[in-house]
Amino acid sequence: MSSTPGQVPPPPPGASPAQLGGYSAPAAPTNTLAVVSLVASVGSFVAHVIPVIGGVTVALIAIVTGFMARGQIKQSGEQGMWMANLGIVIGFVHLALVFVGIVILLIFVFVLGVALFGIAAHGGATPSPQPTG
């Protein structure tokens, strides 16, 4: 079987056709601060058991590193923008949940205090109507 110049002969039966080789550029590295932001935001929910530091501090770290990572990614073209964004969002959600929890706790303490001091002001018992006459 003869082939004309410039044509590639067909592969033998049962063989795969020839693949074009080439250079593929390596993927850009992932920004480290973006990974730190995502891990810190998820870890902030468990960090409430750590004395002094607590989950709020770790959530703030997630938010700050997320914004820092976004700035670095815009300049360097690294990967990880979604991690930085998600770390920021989860960090803010955590802070909002903590704020709502504190407000609920304060309301509960206020209502409980009013109830207890109201009972104490009346001598420990509810007043009963006095008959007149």
N, CA, C and O atoms as a printed pandas DataFrame, in Angstrom:
     atom_number atom_name residue_name chain_id  residue_number  x_coord  y_coord  z_coord
0              1         N          MET        A               1    0.842   -1.147    0.000
1              2        CA          MET        A               1    0.000    0.000    0.000
2              3         C          MET        A               1    0.898    1.223    0.000
3              4         O          MET        A               1    1.815    1.334    0.814
4              5         N          SER        A               2    0.633    2.119   -0.898
5              6        CA          SER        A               2    1.464    3.312   -1.004
6              7         C          SER        A               2    0.652    4.519   -0.566
7              8         O          SER        A               2   -0.563    4.584   -0.749
8              9         N          SER        A               3    1.346    5.442   -0.001
9             10        CA          SER        A               3    0.658    6.659    0.434
10            11         C          SER        A               3    1.289    7.836   -0.270
11            12         O          SER        A               3    2.467    7.812   -0.626
12            13         N          THR        A               4    0.514    8.832   -0.459
13            14        CA          THR        A               4    1.025   10.026   -1.120
14            15         C          THR        A               4    1.780   10.869   -0.102
15            16         O          THR        A               4    1.505   10.776    1.094
16            17         N          PRO        A               5    2.704   11.670   -0.540
17            18        CA          PRO        A               5    3.456   12.488    0.396
18            19         C          PRO        A               5    2.510   13.421    1.179
19            20         O          PRO        A               5    1.596   14.015    0.606
20            21         N          GLY        A               6    2.745   13.537    2.481
21            22        CA          GLY        A               6    1.943   14.403    3.334
22            23         C          GLY        A               6    0.803   13.681    4.022
23            24         O          GLY        A               6    0.170   14.231    4.924
24            25         N          GLN        A               7    0.535   12.450    3.603
25            26        CA          GLN        A               7   -0.542   11.703    4.248
26            27         C          GLN        A               7    0.054   10.676    5.191
27            28         O          GLN        A               7    1.103   10.093    4.918
28            29         N          VAL        A               8   -0.630   10.463    6.305
29            30        CA          VAL        A               8   -0.202    9.459    7.265
30            31         C          VAL        A               8   -0.983    8.195    6.965
31            32         O          VAL        A               8   -2.204    8.245    6.813
32            33         N          PRO        A               9   -0.284    7.035    6.876
33            34        CA          PRO        A               9   -1.025    5.803    6.583
34            35         C          PRO        A               9   -1.966    5.459    7.737
35            36         O          PRO        A               9   -1.656    5.779    8.884
36            37         N          PRO        A              10   -3.092    4.824    7.474
37            38        CA          PRO        A              10   -4.027    4.461    8.535
38            39         C          PRO        A              10   -3.389    3.451    9.485
39            40         O          PRO        A              10   -2.530    2.670    9.074
40            41         N          PRO        A              11   -3.807    3.462   10.759
41            42        CA          PRO        A              11   -3.226    2.512   11.710
42            43         C          PRO        A              11   -3.662    1.086   11.374
43            44         O          PRO        A              11   -4.707    0.883   10.756
44            45         N          PRO        A              12   -2.866    0.106   11.779
45            46        CA          PRO        A              12   -3.270   -1.282   11.533
46            47         C          PRO        A              12   -4.560   -1.605   12.283
47            48         O          PRO        A              12   -4.889   -0.924   13.255
48            49         N          PRO        A              13   -5.283   -2.610   11.859
49            50        CA          PRO        A              13   -6.541   -2.953   12.515
50            51         C          PRO        A              13   -6.305   -3.279   13.994
51            52         O          PRO        A              13   -5.362   -3.994   14.333
52            53         N          GLY        A              14   -7.182   -2.740   14.886
53            54        CA          GLY        A              14   -7.083   -2.988   16.322
54            55         C          GLY        A              14   -6.201   -2.001   17.063
55            56         O          GLY        A              14   -6.157   -2.034   18.293
56            57         N          ALA        A              15   -5.499   -1.125   16.363
57            58        CA          ALA        A              15   -4.621   -0.152   17.023
58            59         C          ALA        A              15   -5.341    1.190   17.098
59            60         O          ALA        A              15   -6.223    1.488   16.291
60            61         N          SER        A              16   -4.954    1.973   18.063
61            62        CA          SER        A              16   -5.568    3.297   18.194
62            63         C          SER        A              16   -4.859    4.263   17.261
63            64         O          SER        A              16   -3.687    4.077   16.937
64            65         N          PRO        A              17   -5.572    5.296   16.830
65            66        CA          PRO        A              17   -4.921    6.259   15.939
66            67         C          PRO        A              17   -3.855    7.059   16.696
67            68         O          PRO        A              17   -3.876    7.152   17.924
68            69         N          ALA        A              18   -2.937    7.624   15.938
69            70        CA          ALA        A              18   -1.846    8.380   16.540
70            71         C          ALA        A              18   -2.396    9.622   17.235
71            72         O          ALA        A              18   -3.328   10.263   16.748
72            73         N          GLN        A              19   -1.807    9.945   18.370
73            74        CA          GLN        A              19   -2.210   11.117   19.135
74            75         C          GLN        A              19   -1.223   12.237   18.872
75            76         O          GLN        A              19   -0.029   12.008   18.678
76            77         N          LEU        A              20   -1.742   13.438   18.870
77            78        CA          LEU        A              20   -0.868   14.579   18.689
78            79         C          LEU        A              20   -0.211   14.894   20.017
79            80         O          LEU        A              20   -0.900   15.046   21.026
80            81         N          GLY        A              21    1.073   14.991   20.034
81            82        CA          GLY        A              21    1.795   15.329   21.248
82            83         C          GLY        A              21    1.938   16.835   21.351
83            84         O          GLY        A              21    1.860   17.552   20.353
84            85         N          GLY        A              22    2.146   17.296   22.556
85            86        CA          GLY        A              22    2.320   18.727   22.713
86            87         C          GLY        A              22    2.605   19.063   24.163
87            88         O          GLY        A              22    2.534   18.219   25.057
88            89         N          TYR        A              23    2.923   20.303   24.355
89            90        CA          TYR        A              23    3.238   20.779   25.697
90            91         C          TYR        A              23    1.968   21.355   26.305
91            92         O          TYR        A              23    1.303   22.204   25.713
92            93         N          SER        A              24    1.650   20.875   27.497
93            94        CA          SER        A              24    0.523   21.480   28.207
94            95         C          SER        A              24    1.097   22.259   29.389
95            96         O          SER        A              24    1.916   21.749   30.154
96            97         N          ALA        A              25    0.656   23.478   29.514
97            98        CA          ALA        A              25    1.168   24.348   30.583
98            99         C          ALA        A              25    0.697   23.822   31.941
99           100         O          ALA        A              25   -0.458   23.418   32.081
100          101         N          PRO        A              26    1.569   23.823   32.926
101          102        CA          PRO        A              26    1.140   23.365   34.254
102          103         C          PRO        A              26    0.119   24.337   34.837
103          104         O          PRO        A              26    0.151   25.536   34.561
104          105         N          ALA        A              27   -0.779   23.800   35.642
105          106        CA          ALA        A              27   -1.798   24.628   36.268
106          107         C          ALA        A              27   -1.145   25.575   37.265
107          108         O          ALA        A              27   -0.123   25.255   37.873
108          109         N          ALA        A              28   -1.743   26.726   37.417
109          110        CA          ALA        A              28   -1.207   27.710   38.360
110          111         C          ALA        A              28   -1.350   27.158   39.778
111          112         O          ALA        A              28   -2.321   26.460   40.067
112          113         N          PRO        A              29   -0.414   27.454   40.653
113          114        CA          PRO        A              29   -0.505   26.940   42.028
114          115         C          PRO        A              29   -1.670   27.582   42.770
115          116         O          PRO        A              29   -2.146   28.659   42.409
116          117         N          THR        A              30   -2.113   26.895   43.807
117          118        CA          THR        A              30   -3.194   27.408   44.643
118          119         C          THR        A              30   -2.622   28.330   45.709
119          120         O          THR        A              30   -1.597   28.027   46.320
120          121         N          ASN        A              31   -3.279   29.436   45.923
121          122        CA          ASN        A              31   -2.835   30.413   46.910
122          123         C          ASN        A              31   -2.952   29.827   48.308
123          124         O          ASN        A              31   -3.998   29.292   48.674
124          125         N          THR        A              32   -1.897   29.925   49.079
125          126        CA          THR        A              32   -1.854   29.343   50.424
126          127         C          THR        A              32   -2.823   30.036   51.372
127          128         O          THR        A              32   -3.473   29.375   52.181
128          129         N          LEU        A              33   -2.927   31.352   51.285
129          130        CA          LEU        A              33   -3.841   32.064   52.169
130          131         C          LEU        A              33   -5.295   31.710   51.895
131          132         O          LEU        A              33   -6.122   31.757   52.805
132          133         N          ALA        A              34   -5.619   31.357   50.659
133          134        CA          ALA        A              34   -6.982   30.931   50.347
134          135         C          ALA        A              34   -7.297   29.621   51.060
135          136         O          ALA        A              34   -8.394   29.437   51.589
136          137         N          VAL        A              35   -6.330   28.720   51.067
137          138        CA          VAL        A              35   -6.520   27.440   51.773
138          139         C          VAL        A              35   -6.647   27.699   53.274
139          140         O          VAL        A              35   -7.496   27.105   53.938
140          141         N          VAL        A              36   -5.802   28.583   53.807
141          142        CA          VAL        A              36   -5.868   28.923   55.237
142          143         C          VAL        A              36   -7.234   29.512   55.572
143          144         O          VAL        A              36   -7.812   29.177   56.606
144          145         N          SER        A              37   -7.751   30.375   54.720
145          146        CA          SER        A              37   -9.055   30.996   54.956
146          147         C          SER        A              37  -10.165   29.958   55.009
147          148         O          SER        A              37  -11.009   29.994   55.904
148          149         N          LEU        A              38  -10.168   29.038   54.063
149          150        CA          LEU        A              38  -11.216   28.012   54.025
150          151         C          LEU        A              38  -11.127   27.091   55.234
151          152         O          LEU        A              38  -12.142   26.789   55.862
152          153         N          VAL        A              39   -9.925   26.647   55.561
153          154        CA          VAL        A              39   -9.750   25.737   56.701
154          155         C          VAL        A              39  -10.099   26.448   58.010
155          156         O          VAL        A              39  -10.738   25.858   58.882
156          157         N          ALA        A              40   -9.687   27.706   58.151
157          158        CA          ALA        A              40   -9.987   28.442   59.378
158          159         C          ALA        A              40  -11.481   28.688   59.524
159          160         O          ALA        A              40  -12.011   28.626   60.634
160          161         N          SER        A              41  -12.168   28.968   58.417
161          162        CA          SER        A              41  -13.602   29.234   58.517
162          163         C          SER        A              41  -14.372   27.992   58.945
163          164         O          SER        A              41  -15.299   28.082   59.750
164          165         N          VAL        A              42  -14.002   26.852   58.421
165          166        CA          VAL        A              42  -14.672   25.608   58.820
166          167         C          VAL        A              42  -14.251   25.235   60.246
167          168         O          VAL        A              42  -15.076   24.777   61.037
168          169         N          GLY        A              43  -12.991   25.428   60.569
169          170        CA          GLY        A              43  -12.495   25.096   61.900
170          171         C          GLY        A              43  -12.986   26.032   62.987
171          172         O          GLY        A              43  -12.920   25.696   64.170
172          173         N          SER        A              44  -13.480   27.207   62.603
173          174        CA          SER        A              44  -13.945   28.157   63.614
174          175         C          SER        A              44  -15.154   27.639   64.375
175          176         O          SER        A              44  -15.371   28.026   65.523
176          177         N          PHE        A              45  -15.942   26.772   63.755
177          178        CA          PHE        A              45  -17.104   26.212   64.439
178          179         C          PHE        A              45  -16.692   25.267   65.560
179          180         O          PHE        A              45  -17.429   25.093   66.531
180          181         N          VAL        A              46  -15.519   24.656   65.430
181          182        CA          VAL        A              46  -15.043   23.722   66.452
182          183         C          VAL        A              46  -14.123   24.441   67.448
183          184         O          VAL        A              46  -13.851   23.927   68.532
184          185         N          ALA        A              47  -13.660   25.607   67.078
185          186        CA          ALA        A              47  -12.669   26.307   67.896
186          187         C          ALA        A              47  -13.257   26.956   69.140
187          188         O          ALA        A              47  -12.515   27.535   69.933
188          189         N          HIS        A              48  -14.553   26.877   69.328
189          190        CA          HIS        A              48  -15.151   27.448   70.536
190          191         C          HIS        A              48  -14.695   26.715   71.792
191          192         O          HIS        A              48  -14.830   27.244   72.895
192          193         N          VAL        A              49  -14.166   25.521   71.646
193          194        CA          VAL        A              49  -13.715   24.765   72.811
194          195         C          VAL        A              49  -12.322   25.207   73.265
195          196         O          VAL        A              49  -11.877   24.829   74.348
196          197         N          ILE        A              50  -11.633   26.000   72.449
197          198        CA          ILE        A              50  -10.293   26.465   72.806
198          199         C          ILE        A              50  -10.425   27.676   73.723
199          200         O          ILE        A              50  -11.019   28.681   73.331
200          201         N          PRO        A              51   -9.879   27.599   74.940
201          202        CA          PRO        A              51   -9.972   28.757   75.833
202          203         C          PRO        A              51   -9.228   29.960   75.262
203          204         O          PRO        A              51   -8.233   29.792   74.557
204          205         N          VAL        A              52   -9.682   31.127   75.549
205          206        CA          VAL        A              52   -9.129   32.427   75.185
206          207         C          VAL        A              52   -9.292   32.708   73.687
207          208         O          VAL        A              52   -9.839   33.747   73.318
208          209         N          ILE        A              53   -8.832   31.811   72.825
209          210        CA          ILE        A              53   -8.890   32.075   71.376
210          211         C          ILE        A              53  -10.339   32.022   70.903
211          212         O          ILE        A              53  -10.876   33.035   70.454
212          213         N          GLY        A              54  -10.967   30.880   70.995
213          214        CA          GLY        A              54  -12.365   30.743   70.638
214          215         C          GLY        A              54  -12.637   30.797   69.151
215          216         O          GLY        A              54  -11.750   31.067   68.342
216          217         N          GLY        A              55  -13.885   30.533   68.813
217          218        CA          GLY        A              55  -14.297   30.467   67.417
218          219         C          GLY        A              55  -14.394   31.812   66.747
219          220         O          GLY        A              55  -14.194   31.912   65.536
220          221         N          VAL        A              56  -14.698   32.860   67.505
221          222        CA          VAL        A              56  -14.826   34.186   66.902
222          223         C          VAL        A              56  -13.480   34.658   66.363
223          224         O          VAL        A              56  -13.410   35.228   65.274
224          225         N          THR        A              57  -12.426   34.425   67.111
225          226        CA          THR        A              57  -11.092   34.827   66.661
226          227         C          THR        A              57  -10.696   34.060   65.402
227          228         O          THR        A              57  -10.128   34.635   64.474
228          229         N          VAL        A              58  -10.991   32.779   65.373
229          230        CA          VAL        A              58  -10.637   31.974   64.192
230          231         C          VAL        A              58  -11.484   32.406   62.996
231          232         O          VAL        A              58  -10.990   32.411   61.868
232          233         N          ALA        A              59  -12.755   32.771   63.218
233          234        CA          ALA        A              59  -13.588   33.276   62.121
234          235         C          ALA        A              59  -13.035   34.598   61.585
235          236         O          ALA        A              59  -13.044   34.834   60.377
236          237         N          LEU        A              60  -12.557   35.452   62.480
237          238        CA          LEU        A              60  -11.942   36.703   62.030
238          239         C          LEU        A              60  -10.668   36.445   61.224
239          240         O          LEU        A              60  -10.394   37.132   60.240
240          241         N          ILE        A              61   -9.897   35.449   61.653
241          242        CA          ILE        A              61   -8.689   35.071   60.897
242          243         C          ILE        A              61   -9.081   34.598   59.503
243          244         O          ILE        A              61   -8.411   34.927   58.525
244          245         N          ALA        A              62  -10.163   33.829   59.407
245          246        CA          ALA        A              62  -10.634   33.340   58.104
246          247         C          ALA        A              62  -11.028   34.498   57.199
247          248         O          ALA        A              62  -10.723   34.488   56.006
248          249         N          ILE        A              63  -11.699   35.488   57.755
249          250        CA          ILE        A              63  -12.135   36.632   56.951
250          251         C          ILE        A              63  -10.933   37.451   56.476
251          252         O          ILE        A              63  -10.853   37.815   55.303
252          253         N          VAL        A              64  -10.011   37.737   57.374
253          254        CA          VAL        A              64   -8.839   38.554   57.018
254          255         C          VAL        A              64   -7.971   37.841   55.982
255          256         O          VAL        A              64   -7.565   38.446   54.990
256          257         N          THR        A              65   -7.687   36.560   56.208
257          258        CA          THR        A              65   -6.850   35.836   55.240
258          259         C          THR        A              65   -7.571   35.655   53.912
259          260         O          THR        A              65   -6.929   35.590   52.864
260          261         N          GLY        A              66   -8.889   35.575   53.942
261          262        CA          GLY        A              66   -9.643   35.482   52.685
262          263         C          GLY        A              66   -9.499   36.730   51.848
263          264         O          GLY        A              66   -9.287   36.649   50.638
264          265         N          PHE        A              67   -9.612   37.895   52.488
265          266        CA          PHE        A              67   -9.440   39.147   51.737
266          267         C          PHE        A              67   -7.991   39.319   51.267
267          268         O          PHE        A              67   -7.752   39.817   50.167
268          269         N          MET        A              68   -7.031   38.911   52.091
269          270        CA          MET        A              68   -5.633   38.984   51.672
270          271         C          MET        A              68   -5.378   38.062   50.478
271          272         O          MET        A              68   -4.669   38.429   49.541
272          273         N          ALA        A              69   -5.963   36.862   50.521
273          274        CA          ALA        A              69   -5.782   35.905   49.421
274          275         C          ALA        A              69   -6.388   36.440   48.126
275          276         O          ALA        A              69   -5.801   36.287   47.054
276          277         N          ARG        A              70   -7.562   37.068   48.222
277          278        CA          ARG        A              70   -8.187   37.623   47.014
278          279         C          ARG        A              70   -7.279   38.663   46.365
279          280         O          ARG        A              70   -7.146   38.701   45.142
280          281         N          GLY        A              71   -6.660   39.500   47.182
281          282        CA          GLY        A              71   -5.741   40.501   46.631
282          283         C          GLY        A              71   -4.533   39.869   45.961
283          284         O          GLY        A              71   -4.114   40.295   44.885
284          285         N          GLN        A              72   -3.973   38.848   46.606
285          286        CA          GLN        A              72   -2.817   38.166   46.022
286          287         C          GLN        A              72   -3.190   37.439   44.733
287          288         O          GLN        A              72   -2.425   37.447   43.769
288          289         N          ILE        A              73   -4.367   36.811   44.717
289          290        CA          ILE        A              73   -4.788   36.047   43.532
290          291         C          ILE        A              73   -5.000   36.989   42.350
291          292         O          ILE        A              73   -4.657   36.648   41.218
292          293         N          LYS        A              74   -5.560   38.164   42.603
293          294        CA          LYS        A              74   -5.771   39.124   41.512
294          295         C          LYS        A              74   -4.451   39.595   40.923
295          296         O          LYS        A              74   -4.372   39.875   39.727
296          297         N          GLN        A              75   -3.416   39.685   41.746
297          298        CA          GLN        A              75   -2.111   40.135   41.256
298          299         C          GLN        A              75   -1.318   39.015   40.594
299          300         O          GLN        A              75   -0.678   39.226   39.564
300          301         N          SER        A              76   -1.361   37.815   41.194
301          302        CA          SER        A              76   -0.475   36.742   40.727
302          303         C          SER        A              76   -1.129   35.772   39.750
303          304         O          SER        A              76   -0.426   35.063   39.030
304          305         N          GLY        A              77   -2.455   35.727   39.710
305          306        CA          GLY        A              77   -3.129   34.788   38.821
306          307         C          GLY        A              77   -3.165   33.371   39.361
307          308         O          GLY        A              77   -3.402   32.429   38.605
308          309         N          GLU        A              78   -2.936   33.202   40.652
309          310        CA          GLU        A              78   -2.981   31.868   41.257
310          311         C          GLU        A              78   -4.419   31.356   41.301
311          312         O          GLU        A              78   -5.370   32.099   41.060
312          313         N          GLN        A              79   -4.549   30.085   41.610
313          314        CA          GLN        A              79   -5.852   29.460   41.794
314          315         C          GLN        A              79   -6.321   29.684   43.227
315          316         O          GLN        A              79   -5.528   30.069   44.087
316          317         N          GLY        A              80   -7.607   29.446   43.488
317          318        CA          GLY        A              80   -8.111   29.455   44.847
318          319         C          GLY        A              80   -9.042   30.600   45.177
319          320         O          GLY        A              80   -9.344   30.829   46.348
320          321         N          MET        A              81   -9.509   31.331   44.164
321          322        CA          MET        A              81  -10.427   32.438   44.441
322          323         C          MET        A              81  -11.697   31.927   45.125
323          324         O          MET        A              81  -12.222   32.587   46.021
324          325         N          TRP        A              82  -12.193   30.766   44.712
325          326        CA          TRP        A              82  -13.414   30.229   45.328
326          327         C          TRP        A              82  -13.173   29.871   46.791
327          328         O          TRP        A              82  -14.072   30.012   47.619
328          329         N          MET        A              83  -11.966   29.408   47.115
329          330        CA          MET        A              83  -11.665   29.086   48.515
330          331         C          MET        A              83  -11.636   30.352   49.364
331          332         O          MET        A              83  -12.148   30.365   50.483
332          333         N          ALA        A              84  -11.046   31.400   48.839
333          334        CA          ALA        A              84  -10.990   32.662   49.577
334          335         C          ALA        A              84  -12.396   33.219   49.782
335          336         O          ALA        A              84  -12.738   33.661   50.879
336          337         N          ASN        A              85  -13.207   33.199   48.729
337          338        CA          ASN        A              85  -14.579   33.705   48.836
338          339         C          ASN        A              85  -15.402   32.892   49.825
339          340         O          ASN        A              85  -16.138   33.451   50.638
340          341         N          LEU        A              86  -15.274   31.574   49.753
341          342        CA          LEU        A              86  -16.029   30.709   50.660
342          343         C          LEU        A              86  -15.569   30.893   52.104
343          344         O          LEU        A              86  -16.392   30.868   53.020
344          345         N          GLY        A              87  -14.274   31.076   52.319
345          346        CA          GLY        A              87  -13.761   31.332   53.658
346          347         C          GLY        A              87  -14.318   32.622   54.232
347          348         O          GLY        A              87  -14.653   32.687   55.414
348          349         N          ILE        A              88  -14.418   33.655   53.393
349          350        CA          ILE        A              88  -14.980   34.935   53.833
350          351         C          ILE        A              88  -16.459   34.773   54.188
351          352         O          ILE        A              88  -16.907   35.247   55.232
352          353         N          VAL        A              89  -17.206   34.112   53.326
353          354        CA          VAL        A              89  -18.651   33.946   53.553
354          355         C          VAL        A              89  -18.913   33.130   54.811
355          356         O          VAL        A              89  -19.739   33.519   55.637
356          357         N          ILE        A              90  -18.223   32.006   54.968
357          358        CA          ILE        A              90  -18.432   31.164   56.149
358          359         C          ILE        A              90  -18.013   31.911   57.415
359          360         O          ILE        A              90  -18.666   31.784   58.450
360          361         N          GLY        A              91  -16.936   32.684   57.342
361          362        CA          GLY        A              91  -16.508   33.475   58.492
362          363         C          GLY        A              91  -17.560   34.489   58.910
363          364         O          GLY        A              91  -17.841   34.630   60.100
364          365         N          PHE        A              92  -18.152   35.203   57.944
365          366        CA          PHE        A              92  -19.202   36.163   58.265
366          367         C          PHE        A              92  -20.468   35.475   58.780
367          368         O          PHE        A              92  -21.126   35.983   59.687
368          369         N          VAL        A              93  -20.805   34.326   58.204
369          370        CA          VAL        A              93  -21.976   33.574   58.694
370          371         C          VAL        A              93  -21.752   33.157   60.143
371          372         O          VAL        A              93  -22.665   33.239   60.965
372          373         N          HIS        A              94  -20.549   32.713   60.453
373          374        CA          HIS        A              94  -20.244   32.313   61.829
374          375         C          HIS        A              94  -20.384   33.503   62.777
375          376         O          HIS        A              94  -20.989   33.375   63.841
376          377         N          LEU        A              95  -19.835   34.651   62.404
377          378        CA          LEU        A              95  -19.960   35.833   63.261
378          379         C          LEU        A              95  -21.418   36.239   63.441
379          380         O          LEU        A              95  -21.816   36.651   64.530
380          381         N          ALA        A              96  -22.215   36.126   62.385
381          382        CA          ALA        A              96  -23.636   36.464   62.488
382          383         C          ALA        A              96  -24.356   35.496   63.432
383          384         O          ALA        A              96  -25.193   35.915   64.231
384          385         N          LEU        A              97  -24.035   34.215   63.341
385          386        CA          LEU        A              97  -24.655   33.235   64.244
386          387         C          LEU        A              97  -24.261   33.487   65.695
387          388         O          LEU        A              97  -25.088   33.351   66.597
388          389         N          VAL        A              98  -23.014   33.850   65.920
389          390        CA          VAL        A              98  -22.572   34.157   67.284
390          391         C          VAL        A              98  -23.313   35.387   67.802
391          392         O          VAL        A              98  -23.742   35.408   68.955
392          393         N          PHE        A              99  -23.466   36.402   66.968
393          394        CA          PHE        A              99  -24.188   37.612   67.370
394          395         C          PHE        A              99  -25.639   37.289   67.720
395          396         O          PHE        A              99  -26.145   37.745   68.745
396          397         N          VAL        A             100  -26.306   36.510   66.882
397          398        CA          VAL        A             100  -27.692   36.127   67.156
398          399         C          VAL        A             100  -27.771   35.310   68.444
399          400         O          VAL        A             100  -28.691   35.494   69.240
400          401         N          GLY        A             101  -26.819   34.415   68.649
401          402        CA          GLY        A             101  -26.797   33.627   69.887
402          403         C          GLY        A             101  -26.633   34.488   71.116
403          404         O          GLY        A             101  -27.280   34.245   72.135
404          405         N          ILE        A             102  -25.774   35.496   71.038
405          406        CA          ILE        A             102  -25.577   36.401   72.179
406          407         C          ILE        A             102  -26.843   37.205   72.452
407          408         O          ILE        A             102  -27.218   37.394   73.609
408          409         N          VAL        A             103  -27.505   37.682   71.397
409          410        CA          VAL        A             103  -28.751   38.435   71.576
410          411         C          VAL        A             103  -29.813   37.555   72.217
411          412         O          VAL        A             103  -30.513   38.007   73.123
412          413         N          ILE        A             104  -29.952   36.316   71.772
413          414        CA          ILE        A             104  -30.930   35.393   72.365
414          415         C          ILE        A             104  -30.586   35.130   73.827
415          416         O          ILE        A             104  -31.478   35.091   74.674
416          417         N          LEU        A             105  -29.322   34.952   74.129
417          418        CA          LEU        A             105  -28.907   34.721   75.517
418          419         C          LEU        A             105  -29.224   35.932   76.394
419          420         O          LEU        A             105  -29.708   35.771   77.514
420          421         N          LEU        A             106  -28.956   37.145   75.895
421          422        CA          LEU        A             106  -29.260   38.345   76.669
422          423         C          LEU        A             106  -30.763   38.504   76.896
423          424         O          LEU        A             106  -31.188   38.885   77.986
424          425         N          ILE        A             107  -31.553   38.220   75.889
425          426        CA          ILE        A             107  -33.012   38.292   76.053
426          427         C          ILE        A             107  -33.473   37.277   77.088
427          428         O          ILE        A             107  -34.305   37.593   77.939
428          429         N          PHE        A             108  -32.943   36.064   77.023
429          430        CA          PHE        A             108  -33.310   35.027   77.982
430          431         C          PHE        A             108  -32.947   35.449   79.407
431          432         O          PHE        A             108  -33.749   35.288   80.327
432          433         N          VAL        A             109  -31.746   35.986   79.590
433          434        CA          VAL        A             109  -31.318   36.424   80.924
434          435         C          VAL        A             109  -32.201   37.577   81.404
435          436         O          VAL        A             109  -32.562   37.616   82.580
436          437         N          PHE        A             110  -32.551   38.503   80.534
437          438        CA          PHE        A             110  -33.413   39.618   80.913
438          439         C          PHE        A             110  -34.793   39.127   81.337
439          440         O          PHE        A             110  -35.304   39.536   82.380
440          441         N          VAL        A             111  -35.396   38.256   80.538
441          442        CA          VAL        A             111  -36.731   37.729   80.867
442          443         C          VAL        A             111  -36.671   36.930   82.158
443          444         O          VAL        A             111  -37.552   37.064   83.007
444          445         N          LEU        A             112  -35.654   36.108   82.319
445          446        CA          LEU        A             112  -35.514   35.331   83.547
446          447         C          LEU        A             112  -35.318   36.255   84.745
447          448         O          LEU        A             112  -35.883   36.009   85.811
448          449         N          GLY        A             113  -34.529   37.309   84.585
449          450        CA          GLY        A             113  -34.307   38.254   85.671
450          451         C          GLY        A             113  -35.576   38.980   86.062
451          452         O          GLY        A             113  -35.855   39.154   87.248
452          453         N          VAL        A             114  -36.347   39.404   85.075
453          454        CA          VAL        A             114  -37.613   40.076   85.364
454          455         C          VAL        A             114  -38.552   39.136   86.097
455          456         O          VAL        A             114  -39.215   39.538   87.054
456          457         N          ALA        A             115  -38.612   37.894   85.657
457          458        CA          ALA        A             115  -39.496   36.924   86.300
458          459         C          ALA        A             115  -39.060   36.658   87.736
459          460         O          ALA        A             115  -39.899   36.631   88.636
460          461         N          LEU        A             116  -37.768   36.463   87.967
461          462        CA          LEU        A             116  -37.294   36.165   89.315
462          463         C          LEU        A             116  -37.431   37.362   90.244
463          464         O          LEU        A             116  -37.865   37.210   91.386
464          465         N          PHE        A             117  -37.064   38.560   89.770
465          466        CA          PHE        A             117  -37.171   39.732   90.628
466          467         C          PHE        A             117  -38.623   40.147   90.833
467          468         O          PHE        A             117  -38.963   40.741   91.856
468          469         N          GLY        A             118  -39.468   39.839   89.879
469          470        CA          GLY        A             118  -40.891   40.121   90.046
470          471         C          GLY        A             118  -41.491   39.254   91.129
471          472         O          GLY        A             118  -42.313   39.723   91.917
472          473         N          ILE        A             119  -41.087   37.981   91.181
473          474        CA          ILE        A             119  -41.566   37.079   92.225
474          475         C          ILE        A             119  -41.011   37.521   93.577
475          476         O          ILE        A             119  -41.726   37.498   94.578
476          477         N          ALA        A             120  -39.751   37.922   93.610
477          478        CA          ALA        A             120  -39.138   38.328   94.873
478          479         C          ALA        A             120  -39.765   39.621   95.404
479          480         O          ALA        A             120  -39.869   39.797   96.618
480          481         N          ALA        A             121  -40.174   40.506   94.534
481          482        CA          ALA        A             121  -40.774   41.763   94.967
482          483         C          ALA        A             121  -42.134   41.559   95.605
483          484         O          ALA        A             121  -42.576   42.375   96.414
484          485         N          HIS        A             122  -42.794   40.478   95.246
485          486        CA          HIS        A             122  -44.124   40.191   95.794
486          487         C          HIS        A             122  -44.062   39.190   96.939
487          488         O          HIS        A             122  -45.079   38.573   97.257
488          489         N          GLY        A             123  -42.953   39.014   97.543
489          490        CA          GLY        A             123  -42.830   38.132   98.702
490          491         C          GLY        A             123  -42.780   36.658   98.355
491          492         O          GLY        A             123  -43.065   35.815   99.206
492          493         N          GLY        A             124  -42.431   36.338   97.154
493          494        CA          GLY        A             124  -42.269   34.931   96.789
494          495         C          GLY        A             124  -43.552   34.242   96.374
495          496         O          GLY        A             124  -43.515   33.070   96.002
496          497         N          ALA        A             125  -44.677   34.920   96.422
497          498        CA          ALA        A             125  -45.931   34.309   96.012
498          499         C          ALA        A             125  -46.690   35.310   95.158
499          500         O          ALA        A             125  -46.462   36.518   95.234
500          501         N          THR        A             126  -47.564   34.805   94.374
501          502        CA          THR        A             126  -48.377   35.707   93.557
502          503         C          THR        A             126  -49.470   36.299   94.437
503          504         O          THR        A             126  -50.047   35.583   95.256
504          505         N          PRO        A             127  -49.762   37.552   94.296
505          506        CA          PRO        A             127  -50.778   38.177   95.134
506          507         C          PRO        A             127  -52.168   37.639   94.807
507          508         O          PRO        A             127  -52.489   37.386   93.646
508          509         N          SER        A             128  -52.972   37.472   95.821
509          510        CA          SER        A             128  -54.349   37.030   95.615
510          511         C          SER        A             128  -55.274   38.202   95.907
511          512         O          SER        A             128  -54.967   39.030   96.765
512          513         N          PRO        A             129  -56.372   38.282   95.226
513          514        CA          PRO        A             129  -57.275   39.419   95.434
514          515         C          PRO        A             129  -57.866   39.379   96.853
515          516         O          PRO        A             129  -58.272   38.321   97.335
516          517         N          GLN        A             130  -57.905   40.506   97.492
517          518        CA          GLN        A             130  -58.460   40.624   98.823
518          519         C          GLN        A             130  -59.962   40.940   98.722
519          520         O          GLN        A             130  -60.373   41.807   97.951
520          521         N          PRO        A             131  -60.766   40.225   99.509
521          522        CA          PRO        A             131  -62.204   40.554   99.467
522          523         C          PRO        A             131  -62.449   41.899  100.148
523          524         O          PRO        A             131  -61.836   42.200  101.173
524          525         N          THR        A             132  -63.279   42.648   99.621
525          526        CA          THR        A             132  -63.598   43.952  100.209
526          527         C          THR        A             132  -64.868   43.850  101.054
527          528         O          THR        A             132  -65.772   43.091  100.703
528          529         N          GLY        A             133  -64.953   44.553  102.097
529          530        CA          GLY        A             133  -66.191   44.624  102.811
530          531         C          GLY        A             133  -66.226   44.271  104.197
531          532         O          GLY        A             133  -67.285   44.328  104.822
